[in-house]
Amino acid sequence: MAVPKRRMSRSNTRSRRAQWKATAPTLVACSNRACKELKPPHVACPTCGTYDGRQVVTPA
């Protein structure tokens, strides 16, 4: 197993950790003409309950 020979400096550690960024989730508009709410892609709309033009779940 690889083990570092020397301790990594604080500036090197922090500059490496700076690359871990949170990204905003991708959202698309619902395909239902009456709804048009934003939802994650490839997921049934939580507002109207449609997916790919057909009703799949009852909305909450």
Contacts in CASP RR format, 6 or more apart in sequence:
PFRMAT RR
TARGET T0000
AUTHOR 0000-0000-0000
METHOD contacts of the structure
MODEL  1
MAVPKRRMSRSNTRSRRAQWKATAPTLVACSNRACKELKPPHVACPTCGT
YDGRQVVTPA
8 16 0 8 1.000
25 40 0 8 1.000
26 40 0 8 1.000
26 41 0 8 1.000
27 38 0 8 1.000
27 39 0 8 1.000
27 40 0 8 1.000
27 41 0 8 1.000
28 38 0 8 1.000
28 39 0 8 1.000
28 40 0 8 1.000
28 41 0 8 1.000
29 36 0 8 1.000
29 37 0 8 1.000
29 38 0 8 1.000
29 39 0 8 1.000
30 36 0 8 1.000
30 37 0 8 1.000
30 38 0 8 1.000
30 39 0 8 1.000
30 45 0 8 1.000
30 47 0 8 1.000
30 48 0 8 1.000
30 50 0 8 1.000
31 50 0 8 1.000
31 52 0 8 1.000
31 53 0 8 1.000
32 45 0 8 1.000
32 48 0 8 1.000
32 50 0 8 1.000
32 53 0 8 1.000
34 48 0 8 1.000
35 45 0 8 1.000
35 47 0 8 1.000
35 48 0 8 1.000
35 50 0 8 1.000
37 45 0 8 1.000
37 46 0 8 1.000
37 47 0 8 1.000
37 48 0 8 1.000
39 45 0 8 1.000
39 46 0 8 1.000
39 47 0 8 1.000
43 51 0 8 1.000
44 50 0 8 1.000
44 51 0 8 1.000
44 56 0 8 1.000
44 57 0 8 1.000
45 51 0 8 1.000
46 59 0 8 1.000
46 60 0 8 1.000
47 59 0 8 1.000
48 59 0 8 1.000
49 55 0 8 1.000
49 56 0 8 1.000
49 57 0 8 1.000
49 58 0 8 1.000
49 59 0 8 1.000
50 56 0 8 1.000
END
